[in-house]
């Protein structure tokens, strides 16, 4: 095979389109039963943080009002529709176990079903939803503890005392809706920083795209932001100021059914939800020696520094602020397509020679 793409979500689909344009015939291996990646597994109320007009991938707009914020289920339907337009083979229900070198400049991709596929190139587009990050905290908690990846809706939490750990968009959105039925605190290391969703009559993503902010390299983003920013139409900041839910400095330890706050006070808590992000889900590359000691890929702008023919799409801040988003992943995929085509020996064909 020219190239195997591991993962059939937004990153894998964007990679397939870019590789087809570069003259390759990629095959997508998707562990799930639908080519939608992790979207179907997110919490029920999730909506995109960018409007439909700024969330579409190349070649296909989101249907409906371009200024609305598509829901989780609308995004799933969009990705299925997008996959159907690609001239690429998509094998769903195919989970990759390991990838190793074939000893001749290519790769052997082993699936959990026992199949071995030989390929010249590999694009790791498996995202991070399968690898939620929970910080290691002192003590032992006897209440309910989960990552936001396992949260669906507030129904089962009615009447509870809940602490949501994290200060990003997901933490605030989940904390806000839980506050309708429970007593909620956001535990964060820094105060929550809100960014207006609307500026000058336009969604903030209008300015991100027109000013080039989306294309800023990651080191510039770190200097400008100074921390995690939460997009807000005004509801979240108003609710926090009104005491609908509160924010406190991160607690320091667990102790049975209690947590120990930074000021030394203790409180009985029913549930702790960690909205603490994810790490790349790339364990299948460990046998290849392509990861560092922390399981992170050894790469520069998506190209592996350990193996020719190996690339990544969908890493957070891979090349820009928008790298792992619907609106930004296609640019990263296009950046990788030509080098992969060159390695596969198809670059000349792609340019008509």
C-alpha positions as YAML, in Angstrom:
chain: A
units: angstrom
residues:
- id: 1
  name: UNK
  ca: [0.00, 0.00, 0.00]
- id: 2
  name: UNK
  ca: [1.10, 3.58, -0.62]
- id: 3
  name: UNK
  ca: [0.07, 4.86, 2.78]
- id: 4
  name: UNK
  ca: [-1.97, 3.62, 5.71]
- id: 5
  name: UNK
  ca: [-3.78, 6.23, 7.77]
- id: 6
  name: UNK
  ca: [-4.46, 5.12, 11.34]
- id: 7
  name: UNK
  ca: [-7.67, 6.78, 12.51]
- id: 8
  name: UNK
  ca: [-10.78, 7.75, 10.58]
- id: 9
  name: UNK
  ca: [-11.85, 10.90, 12.40]
- id: 10
  name: UNK
  ca: [-11.37, 14.46, 11.20]
- id: 11
  name: UNK
  ca: [-7.57, 14.09, 11.07]
- id: 12
  name: UNK
  ca: [-7.61, 10.84, 9.11]
- id: 13
  name: UNK
  ca: [-10.20, 12.12, 6.65]
- id: 14
  name: UNK
  ca: [-8.24, 15.34, 6.08]
- id: 15
  name: UNK
  ca: [-5.08, 13.29, 5.54]
- id: 16
  name: UNK
  ca: [-6.83, 11.02, 3.03]
- id: 17
  name: UNK
  ca: [-8.02, 13.97, 0.97]
- id: 18
  name: UNK
  ca: [-4.57, 15.59, 0.94]
- id: 19
  name: UNK
  ca: [-2.81, 12.36, 0.02]
- id: 20
  name: UNK
  ca: [-5.24, 11.66, -2.82]
- id: 21
  name: UNK
  ca: [-4.46, 15.12, -4.21]
- id: 22
  name: UNK
  ca: [-0.75, 14.25, -4.00]
- id: 23
  name: UNK
  ca: [-1.27, 11.14, -6.12]
- id: 24
  name: UNK
  ca: [-1.34, 8.49, -3.39]
- id: 25
  name: UNK
  ca: [-3.99, 5.85, -2.71]
- id: 26
  name: UNK
  ca: [-4.35, 5.85, 1.08]
- id: 27
  name: UNK
  ca: [-6.19, 3.26, 3.13]
- id: 28
  name: UNK
  ca: [-7.83, 4.43, 6.38]
- id: 29
  name: UNK
  ca: [-7.97, 2.03, 9.32]
- id: 30
  name: UNK
  ca: [-10.62, 3.13, 11.83]
- id: 31
  name: UNK
  ca: [-11.15, 1.24, 15.09]
- id: 32
  name: UNK
  ca: [-14.79, 2.34, 15.40]
- id: 33
  name: UNK
  ca: [-17.72, 1.28, 13.29]
- id: 34
  name: UNK
  ca: [-18.14, 4.72, 11.69]
- id: 35
  name: UNK
  ca: [-15.59, 7.08, 10.11]
- id: 36
  name: UNK
  ca: [-16.23, 9.80, 12.68]
- id: 37
  name: UNK
  ca: [-13.41, 9.31, 15.16]
- id: 38
  name: UNK
  ca: [-14.18, 10.23, 18.75]
- id: 39
  name: UNK
  ca: [-17.03, 12.67, 18.15]
- id: 40
  name: UNK
  ca: [-19.82, 10.23, 18.97]
- id: 41
  name: UNK
  ca: [-18.24, 9.60, 22.37]
- id: 42
  name: UNK
  ca: [-18.29, 13.20, 23.61]
- id: 43
  name: UNK
  ca: [-20.81, 14.49, 26.15]
- id: 44
  name: UNK
  ca: [-24.38, 15.05, 24.96]
- id: 45
  name: UNK
  ca: [-24.49, 18.85, 25.11]
- id: 46
  name: UNK
  ca: [-21.19, 19.47, 23.34]
- id: 47
  name: UNK
  ca: [-21.29, 22.07, 20.60]
- id: 48
  name: UNK
  ca: [-18.41, 23.26, 18.47]
- id: 49
  name: UNK
  ca: [-16.61, 26.30, 19.82]
- id: 50
  name: UNK
  ca: [-16.42, 27.73, 16.29]
- id: 51
  name: UNK
  ca: [-19.44, 28.46, 14.04]
- id: 52
  name: UNK
  ca: [-20.28, 26.25, 11.07]
- id: 53
  name: UNK
  ca: [-18.77, 28.64, 8.53]
- id: 54
  name: UNK
  ca: [-15.39, 28.34, 10.24]
- id: 55
  name: UNK
  ca: [-15.61, 24.62, 11.09]
- id: 56
  name: UNK
  ca: [-15.95, 23.00, 7.69]
- id: 57
  name: UNK
  ca: [-13.21, 20.95, 6.06]
- id: 58
  name: UNK
  ca: [-12.03, 21.61, 2.47]
- id: 59
  name: UNK
  ca: [-14.53, 20.73, -0.23]
- id: 60
  name: UNK
  ca: [-17.70, 20.56, 1.88]
- id: 61
  name: UNK
  ca: [-19.55, 23.15, 3.93]
- id: 62
  name: UNK
  ca: [-21.60, 22.35, 7.00]
- id: 63
  name: UNK
  ca: [-25.27, 22.32, 6.01]
- id: 64
  name: UNK
  ca: [-27.67, 24.89, 7.46]
- id: 65
  name: UNK
  ca: [-27.07, 28.27, 9.05]
- id: 66
  name: UNK
  ca: [-23.35, 29.06, 8.73]
- id: 67
  name: UNK
  ca: [-23.40, 31.14, 11.92]
- id: 68
  name: UNK
  ca: [-24.74, 28.41, 14.21]
- id: 69
  name: UNK
  ca: [-22.55, 26.24, 16.44]
- id: 70
  name: UNK
  ca: [-22.99, 22.63, 15.29]
- id: 71
  name: UNK
  ca: [-23.87, 20.03, 17.91]
- id: 72
  name: UNK
  ca: [-22.02, 16.81, 18.57]
- id: 73
  name: UNK
  ca: [-24.51, 14.78, 16.53]
- id: 74
  name: UNK
  ca: [-24.46, 17.26, 13.63]
- id: 75
  name: UNK
  ca: [-20.67, 16.98, 13.56]
- id: 76
  name: UNK
  ca: [-20.86, 13.19, 13.49]
- id: 77
  name: UNK
  ca: [-23.28, 13.35, 10.55]
- id: 78
  name: UNK
  ca: [-21.04, 15.87, 8.77]
- id: 79
  name: UNK
  ca: [-17.96, 13.66, 9.08]
- id: 80
  name: UNK
  ca: [-19.85, 10.61, 7.80]
- id: 81
  name: UNK
  ca: [-21.01, 12.63, 4.82]
- id: 82
  name: UNK
  ca: [-17.48, 13.95, 4.25]
- id: 83
  name: UNK
  ca: [-16.01, 10.44, 4.36]
- id: 84
  name: UNK
  ca: [-18.44, 9.33, 1.66]
- id: 85
  name: UNK
  ca: [-17.02, 11.95, -0.73]
- id: 86
  name: UNK
  ca: [-13.42, 10.77, -0.44]
- id: 87
  name: UNK
  ca: [-11.87, 8.58, -3.08]
- id: 88
  name: UNK
  ca: [-10.16, 6.46, -0.44]
- id: 89
  name: UNK
  ca: [-10.67, 3.02, 1.05]
- id: 90
  name: UNK
  ca: [-11.96, 3.19, 4.62]
- id: 91
  name: UNK
  ca: [-11.87, 0.05, 6.74]
- id: 92
  name: UNK
  ca: [-13.96, 0.51, 9.88]
- id: 93
  name: UNK
  ca: [-13.86, -1.89, 12.82]
- id: 94
  name: UNK
  ca: [-10.11, -2.24, 12.25]
- id: 95
  name: UNK
  ca: [-7.97, -1.43, 15.27]
- id: 96
  name: UNK
  ca: [-4.19, -1.21, 14.94]
- id: 97
  name: UNK
  ca: [-2.20, -3.10, 17.57]
- id: 98
  name: UNK
  ca: [1.38, -2.28, 16.58]
- id: 99
  name: UNK
  ca: [3.47, -0.81, 13.80]
- id: 100
  name: UNK
  ca: [7.00, -1.98, 13.10]
- id: 101
  name: UNK
  ca: [9.64, -1.54, 10.42]
- id: 102
  name: UNK
  ca: [9.63, -4.06, 7.58]
- id: 103
  name: UNK
  ca: [13.42, -3.75, 7.29]
- id: 104
  name: UNK
  ca: [13.22, -2.35, 3.77]
- id: 105
  name: UNK
  ca: [12.17, 1.25, 4.33]
- id: 106
  name: UNK
  ca: [8.50, 0.50, 4.88]
- id: 107
  name: UNK
  ca: [6.23, -0.58, 7.70]
- id: 108
  name: UNK
  ca: [4.25, -3.58, 8.88]
- id: 109
  name: UNK
  ca: [0.92, -2.61, 10.41]
- id: 110
  name: UNK
  ca: [-0.54, -5.31, 12.65]
- id: 111
  name: UNK
  ca: [-4.24, -5.19, 13.56]
- id: 112
  name: UNK
  ca: [-5.86, -6.65, 16.67]
- id: 113
  name: UNK
  ca: [-7.64, -9.13, 14.38]
- id: 114
  name: UNK
  ca: [-4.29, -10.67, 13.46]
- id: 115
  name: UNK
  ca: [-3.93, -9.12, 10.00]
- id: 116
  name: UNK
  ca: [-0.57, -7.71, 8.86]
- id: 117
  name: UNK
  ca: [-0.48, -4.98, 6.23]
- id: 118
  name: UNK
  ca: [2.65, -3.79, 4.46]
- id: 119
  name: UNK
  ca: [2.88, -0.12, 3.54]
- id: 120
  name: UNK
  ca: [5.40, 2.43, 2.35]
- id: 121
  name: UNK
  ca: [4.06, 5.18, 4.58]
- id: 122
  name: UNK
  ca: [2.06, 5.61, 7.78]
- id: 123
  name: UNK
  ca: [0.04, 8.59, 8.97]
- id: 124
  name: UNK
  ca: [-0.82, 8.44, 12.66]
- id: 125
  name: UNK
  ca: [-4.16, 10.26, 12.90]
- id: 126
  name: UNK
  ca: [-5.59, 8.47, 15.93]
- id: 127
  name: UNK
  ca: [-6.12, 11.61, 17.98]
- id: 128
  name: UNK
  ca: [-6.08, 11.61, 21.77]
- id: 129
  name: UNK
  ca: [-9.61, 10.80, 22.99]
- id: 130
  name: UNK
  ca: [-8.50, 7.25, 23.77]
- id: 131
  name: UNK
  ca: [-5.80, 8.55, 26.12]
- id: 132
  name: UNK
  ca: [-7.40, 10.92, 28.66]
- id: 133
  name: UNK
  ca: [-5.00, 12.52, 31.11]
- id: 134
  name: UNK
  ca: [-5.69, 12.45, 34.85]
- id: 135
  name: UNK
  ca: [-3.03, 14.03, 37.11]
- id: 136
  name: UNK
  ca: [-1.53, 11.92, 39.85]
- id: 137
  name: UNK
  ca: [-2.70, 13.43, 43.14]
- id: 138
  name: UNK
  ca: [-1.75, 12.46, 46.70]
- id: 139
  name: UNK
  ca: [-4.12, 10.32, 48.73]
- id: 140
  name: UNK
  ca: [-7.03, 8.05, 47.86]
- id: 141
  name: UNK
  ca: [-10.54, 9.13, 46.91]
- id: 142
  name: UNK
  ca: [-13.49, 6.87, 47.77]
- id: 143
  name: UNK
  ca: [-16.10, 8.92, 45.90]
- id: 144
  name: UNK
  ca: [-16.77, 8.80, 42.18]
- id: 145
  name: UNK
  ca: [-13.91, 9.95, 39.98]
- id: 146
  name: UNK
  ca: [-13.91, 10.15, 36.19]
- id: 147
  name: UNK
  ca: [-12.42, 11.99, 33.26]
- id: 148
  name: UNK
  ca: [-14.72, 14.22, 31.23]
- id: 149
  name: UNK
  ca: [-14.32, 11.65, 28.42]
- id: 150
  name: UNK
  ca: [-16.68, 9.46, 30.44]
- id: 151
  name: UNK
  ca: [-19.22, 12.20, 31.18]
- id: 152
  name: UNK
  ca: [-22.47, 12.30, 29.17]
- id: 153
  name: UNK
  ca: [-25.12, 14.50, 30.84]
- id: 154
  name: UNK
  ca: [-26.07, 15.90, 34.28]
- id: 155
  name: UNK
  ca: [-29.01, 13.58, 35.04]
- id: 156
  name: UNK
  ca: [-27.18, 11.12, 37.29]
- id: 157
  name: UNK
  ca: [-25.46, 13.88, 39.29]
- id: 158
  name: UNK
  ca: [-28.57, 15.63, 40.66]
- id: 159
  name: UNK
  ca: [-28.11, 16.85, 44.23]
- id: 160
  name: UNK
  ca: [-24.41, 16.01, 44.38]
- id: 161
  name: UNK
  ca: [-21.38, 18.00, 45.50]
- id: 162
  name: UNK
  ca: [-19.13, 18.04, 42.45]
- id: 163
  name: UNK
  ca: [-15.66, 19.38, 41.75]
- id: 164
  name: UNK
  ca: [-14.63, 19.81, 38.13]
- id: 165
  name: UNK
  ca: [-10.86, 19.97, 37.70]
- id: 166
  name: UNK
  ca: [-9.70, 22.18, 34.85]
- id: 167
  name: UNK
  ca: [-10.14, 25.68, 33.48]
- id: 168
  name: UNK
  ca: [-10.64, 25.14, 29.76]
- id: 169
  name: UNK
  ca: [-13.70, 25.20, 27.52]
- id: 170
  name: UNK
  ca: [-14.87, 21.69, 28.38]
- id: 171
  name: UNK
  ca: [-14.45, 22.18, 32.13]
- id: 172
  name: UNK
  ca: [-16.45, 25.39, 32.11]
- id: 173
  name: UNK
  ca: [-19.15, 24.05, 29.79]
- id: 174
  name: UNK
  ca: [-19.64, 20.89, 31.87]
- id: 175
  name: UNK
  ca: [-19.47, 22.77, 35.17]
- id: 176
  name: UNK
  ca: [-22.04, 25.28, 33.93]
- id: 177
  name: UNK
  ca: [-24.59, 22.62, 32.96]
- id: 178
  name: UNK
  ca: [-23.99, 20.54, 36.09]
- id: 179
  name: UNK
  ca: [-24.71, 23.61, 38.21]
- id: 180
  name: UNK
  ca: [-28.35, 23.29, 37.14]
- id: 181
  name: UNK
  ca: [-28.70, 20.14, 39.25]
- id: 182
  name: UNK
  ca: [-25.72, 20.08, 41.62]
- id: 183
  name: UNK
  ca: [-23.35, 22.22, 43.72]
- id: 184
  name: UNK
  ca: [-20.28, 22.73, 41.56]
- id: 185
  name: UNK
  ca: [-16.79, 24.12, 42.01]
- id: 186
  name: UNK
  ca: [-14.13, 24.52, 39.34]
- id: 187
  name: UNK
  ca: [-10.71, 23.64, 40.74]
- id: 188
  name: UNK
  ca: [-7.98, 25.31, 38.69]
- id: 189
  name: UNK
  ca: [-4.33, 26.25, 39.10]
- id: 190
  name: UNK
  ca: [-4.94, 29.70, 37.59]
- id: 191
  name: UNK
  ca: [-8.02, 31.94, 37.44]
- id: 192
  name: UNK
  ca: [-10.32, 31.19, 34.50]
- id: 193
  name: UNK
  ca: [-9.58, 33.50, 31.56]
- id: 194
  name: UNK
  ca: [-12.62, 34.32, 29.44]
- id: 195
  name: UNK
  ca: [-12.43, 35.45, 25.83]
- id: 196
  name: UNK
  ca: [-15.53, 37.04, 24.24]
- id: 197
  name: UNK
  ca: [-17.14, 34.78, 21.64]
- id: 198
  name: UNK
  ca: [-18.35, 37.83, 19.70]
- id: 199
  name: UNK
  ca: [-16.09, 40.80, 18.89]
- id: 200
  name: UNK
  ca: [-17.16, 43.67, 16.67]
- id: 201
  name: UNK
  ca: [-20.28, 41.83, 15.54]
- id: 202
  name: UNK
  ca: [-18.35, 38.73, 14.44]
- id: 203
  name: UNK
  ca: [-17.51, 35.45, 16.10]
- id: 204
  name: UNK
  ca: [-13.91, 35.50, 17.34]
- id: 205
  name: UNK
  ca: [-13.01, 32.85, 14.76]
- id: 206
  name: UNK
  ca: [-13.72, 35.38, 12.02]
- id: 207
  name: UNK
  ca: [-10.84, 37.42, 13.39]
- id: 208
  name: UNK
  ca: [-8.67, 34.34, 13.92]
- id: 209
  name: UNK
  ca: [-8.91, 33.52, 10.23]
- id: 210
  name: UNK
  ca: [-8.81, 37.04, 8.77]
- id: 211
  name: UNK
  ca: [-5.87, 38.19, 10.88]
- id: 212
  name: UNK
  ca: [-3.84, 34.99, 10.49]
- id: 213
  name: UNK
  ca: [-3.98, 34.17, 14.22]
- id: 214
  name: UNK
  ca: [-4.94, 30.58, 13.35]
- id: 215
  name: UNK
  ca: [-1.63, 30.16, 11.56]
- id: 216
  name: UNK
  ca: [0.60, 31.48, 14.33]
- id: 217
  name: UNK
  ca: [3.28, 28.97, 15.35]
- id: 218
  name: UNK
  ca: [2.83, 27.46, 18.82]
- id: 219
  name: UNK
  ca: [5.61, 29.41, 20.55]
- id: 220
  name: UNK
  ca: [3.91, 32.69, 19.63]
- id: 221
  name: UNK
  ca: [0.58, 31.37, 20.92]
- id: 222
  name: UNK
  ca: [2.15, 30.62, 24.31]
- id: 223
  name: UNK
  ca: [3.44, 34.18, 24.57]
- id: 224
  name: UNK
  ca: [0.14, 35.77, 23.58]
- id: 225
  name: UNK
  ca: [-2.31, 33.65, 25.55]
- id: 226
  name: UNK
  ca: [-0.48, 33.24, 28.85]
- id: 227
  name: UNK
  ca: [-2.80, 30.37, 29.75]
- id: 228
  name: UNK
  ca: [-5.97, 28.60, 28.68]
- id: 229
  name: UNK
  ca: [-8.70, 30.83, 27.25]
- id: 230
  name: UNK
  ca: [-12.41, 30.00, 27.53]
- id: 231
  name: UNK
  ca: [-14.74, 31.25, 24.81]
- id: 232
  name: UNK
  ca: [-17.78, 32.91, 26.34]
- id: 233
  name: UNK
  ca: [-20.96, 34.52, 25.00]
- id: 234
  name: UNK
  ca: [-21.32, 36.08, 28.45]
- id: 235
  name: UNK
  ca: [-23.25, 33.24, 30.09]
- id: 236
  name: UNK
  ca: [-20.29, 31.52, 31.73]
- id: 237
  name: UNK
  ca: [-18.62, 34.58, 33.24]
- id: 238
  name: UNK
  ca: [-21.98, 35.91, 34.43]
- id: 239
  name: UNK
  ca: [-22.85, 32.58, 36.07]
- id: 240
  name: UNK
  ca: [-19.48, 32.45, 37.80]
- id: 241
  name: UNK
  ca: [-19.79, 36.02, 39.07]
- id: 242
  name: UNK
  ca: [-23.35, 35.34, 40.26]
- id: 243
  name: UNK
  ca: [-22.24, 32.30, 42.25]
- id: 244
  name: UNK
  ca: [-24.16, 29.73, 40.23]
- id: 245
  name: UNK
  ca: [-20.90, 27.81, 40.49]
- id: 246
  name: UNK
  ca: [-17.57, 28.90, 41.92]
- id: 247
  name: UNK
  ca: [-13.87, 28.61, 41.22]
- id: 248
  name: UNK
  ca: [-11.19, 27.77, 43.79]
- id: 249
  name: UNK
  ca: [-7.43, 27.10, 43.65]
- id: 250
  name: UNK
  ca: [-6.66, 23.47, 42.93]
- id: 251
  name: UNK
  ca: [-7.01, 21.14, 45.91]
- id: 252
  name: UNK
  ca: [-3.89, 19.42, 47.17]
- id: 253
  name: UNK
  ca: [-4.95, 15.88, 48.10]
- id: 254
  name: UNK
  ca: [-7.64, 13.27, 48.49]
- id: 255
  name: UNK
  ca: [-8.51, 11.74, 51.86]
- id: 256
  name: UNK
  ca: [-11.24, 9.11, 51.67]
- id: 257
  name: UNK
  ca: [-14.49, 10.85, 50.71]
- id: 258
  name: UNK
  ca: [-12.91, 14.27, 51.28]
- id: 259
  name: UNK
  ca: [-10.68, 16.59, 49.32]
- id: 260
  name: UNK
  ca: [-8.15, 18.88, 50.97]
- id: 261
  name: UNK
  ca: [-8.30, 22.42, 49.61]
- id: 262
  name: UNK
  ca: [-5.24, 24.61, 49.20]
- id: 263
  name: UNK
  ca: [-6.05, 26.51, 52.40]
- id: 264
  name: UNK
  ca: [-6.12, 23.26, 54.42]
- id: 265
  name: UNK
  ca: [-9.89, 22.95, 54.75]
- id: 266
  name: UNK
  ca: [-11.52, 19.62, 54.02]
- id: 267
  name: UNK
  ca: [-14.78, 18.91, 52.27]
- id: 268
  name: UNK
  ca: [-16.83, 15.82, 51.52]
- id: 269
  name: UNK
  ca: [-17.32, 15.51, 47.74]
- id: 270
  name: UNK
  ca: [-19.48, 13.07, 45.81]
- id: 271
  name: UNK
  ca: [-17.85, 13.29, 42.38]
- id: 272
  name: UNK
  ca: [-14.64, 14.67, 40.89]
- id: 273
  name: UNK
  ca: [-14.60, 15.16, 37.12]
- id: 274
  name: UNK
  ca: [-11.22, 15.74, 35.51]
- id: 275
  name: UNK
  ca: [-11.39, 18.00, 32.45]
- id: 276
  name: UNK
  ca: [-7.62, 17.90, 32.25]
- id: 277
  name: UNK
  ca: [-7.10, 17.17, 28.59]
- id: 278
  name: UNK
  ca: [-5.71, 14.27, 26.65]
- id: 279
  name: UNK
  ca: [-2.39, 12.92, 25.44]
- id: 280
  name: UNK
  ca: [-1.74, 11.53, 21.95]
- id: 281
  name: UNK
  ca: [-3.02, 7.97, 21.66]
- id: 282
  name: UNK
  ca: [0.00, 6.41, 19.97]
- id: 283
  name: UNK
  ca: [0.96, 3.31, 21.95]
- id: 284
  name: UNK
  ca: [0.91, 1.26, 18.75]
- id: 285
  name: UNK
  ca: [4.09, 3.11, 17.70]
- id: 286
  name: UNK
  ca: [6.13, 2.10, 20.74]
- id: 287
  name: UNK
  ca: [7.63, -1.01, 19.07]
- id: 288
  name: UNK
  ca: [8.82, 1.25, 16.27]
- id: 289
  name: UNK
  ca: [10.80, 3.49, 18.62]
- id: 290
  name: UNK
  ca: [9.03, 6.61, 17.34]
- id: 291
  name: UNK
  ca: [7.97, 7.97, 20.74]
- id: 292
  name: UNK
  ca: [9.81, 9.58, 23.61]
- id: 293
  name: UNK
  ca: [9.80, 8.33, 27.21]
- id: 294
  name: UNK
  ca: [6.46, 10.07, 27.83]
- id: 295
  name: UNK
  ca: [4.73, 8.51, 24.85]
- id: 296
  name: UNK
  ca: [4.89, 11.69, 22.78]
- id: 297
  name: UNK
  ca: [5.87, 11.54, 19.10]
- id: 298
  name: UNK
  ca: [9.34, 12.55, 18.04]
- id: 299
  name: UNK
  ca: [8.40, 14.89, 15.22]
- id: 300
  name: UNK
  ca: [8.74, 18.34, 13.73]
- id: 301
  name: UNK
  ca: [5.60, 19.90, 12.23]
- id: 302
  name: UNK
  ca: [4.09, 16.45, 11.84]
- id: 303
  name: UNK
  ca: [7.02, 14.70, 10.18]
- id: 304
  name: UNK
  ca: [8.70, 11.99, 12.20]
- id: 305
  name: UNK
  ca: [12.34, 12.59, 13.12]
- id: 306
  name: UNK
  ca: [12.93, 8.87, 13.59]
- id: 307
  name: UNK
  ca: [11.42, 7.25, 10.46]
- id: 308
  name: UNK
  ca: [11.06, 8.44, 6.88]
- id: 309
  name: UNK
  ca: [7.53, 7.78, 5.69]
- id: 310
  name: UNK
  ca: [5.96, 8.30, 9.12]
- id: 311
  name: UNK
  ca: [3.85, 11.38, 9.77]
- id: 312
  name: UNK
  ca: [1.28, 12.71, 12.22]
- id: 313
  name: UNK
  ca: [-1.92, 14.69, 11.80]
- id: 314
  name: UNK
  ca: [-4.13, 16.12, 14.54]
- id: 315
  name: UNK
  ca: [-1.56, 16.77, 17.26]
- id: 316
  name: UNK
  ca: [-2.37, 19.75, 19.46]
- id: 317
  name: UNK
  ca: [-0.38, 22.80, 18.29]
- id: 318
  name: UNK
  ca: [1.31, 20.63, 15.66]
- id: 319
  name: UNK
  ca: [1.98, 23.63, 13.45]
- id: 320
  name: UNK
  ca: [-0.47, 26.27, 14.64]
- id: 321
  name: UNK
  ca: [-3.20, 27.30, 17.06]
- id: 322
  name: UNK
  ca: [-5.84, 25.46, 14.96]
- id: 323
  name: UNK
  ca: [-3.87, 22.27, 14.24]
- id: 324
  name: UNK
  ca: [-6.18, 19.77, 15.94]
- id: 325
  name: UNK
  ca: [-9.46, 21.43, 14.99]
- id: 326
  name: UNK
  ca: [-11.90, 20.84, 12.16]
- id: 327
  name: UNK
  ca: [-10.98, 24.17, 10.63]
- id: 328
  name: UNK
  ca: [-7.22, 23.71, 10.88]
- id: 329
  name: UNK
  ca: [-6.34, 20.05, 10.46]
- id: 330
  name: UNK
  ca: [-6.53, 20.09, 6.66]
- id: 331
  name: UNK
  ca: [-3.69, 22.63, 6.40]
- id: 332
  name: UNK
  ca: [-1.42, 20.35, 8.40]
- id: 333
  name: UNK
  ca: [-2.43, 17.37, 6.27]
- id: 334
  name: UNK
  ca: [-1.59, 19.27, 3.08]
- id: 335
  name: UNK
  ca: [1.80, 20.20, 4.54]
- id: 336
  name: UNK
  ca: [2.65, 16.50, 4.89]
- id: 337
  name: UNK
  ca: [1.26, 15.22, 1.62]
- id: 338
  name: UNK
  ca: [4.15, 16.09, -0.69]
- id: 339
  name: UNK
  ca: [6.94, 14.68, 1.53]
- id: 340
  name: UNK
  ca: [4.98, 11.44, 1.88]
- id: 341
  name: UNK
  ca: [4.37, 11.31, -1.86]
- id: 342
  name: UNK
  ca: [8.07, 11.82, -2.52]
- id: 343
  name: UNK
  ca: [8.96, 8.98, -0.18]
- id: 344
  name: UNK
  ca: [6.38, 6.71, -1.79]
- id: 345
  name: UNK
  ca: [7.80, 7.48, -5.23]
- id: 346
  name: UNK
  ca: [4.58, 9.08, -6.46]
- id: 347
  name: UNK
  ca: [5.50, 12.77, -6.46]
- id: 348
  name: UNK
  ca: [6.33, 12.94, -10.18]
- id: 349
  name: UNK
  ca: [3.05, 11.28, -11.10]
- id: 350
  name: UNK
  ca: [1.19, 13.75, -8.93]
- id: 351
  name: UNK
  ca: [2.60, 16.63, -10.99]
- id: 352
  name: UNK
  ca: [1.89, 15.04, -14.36]
- id: 353
  name: UNK
  ca: [5.37, 13.77, -15.29]
...
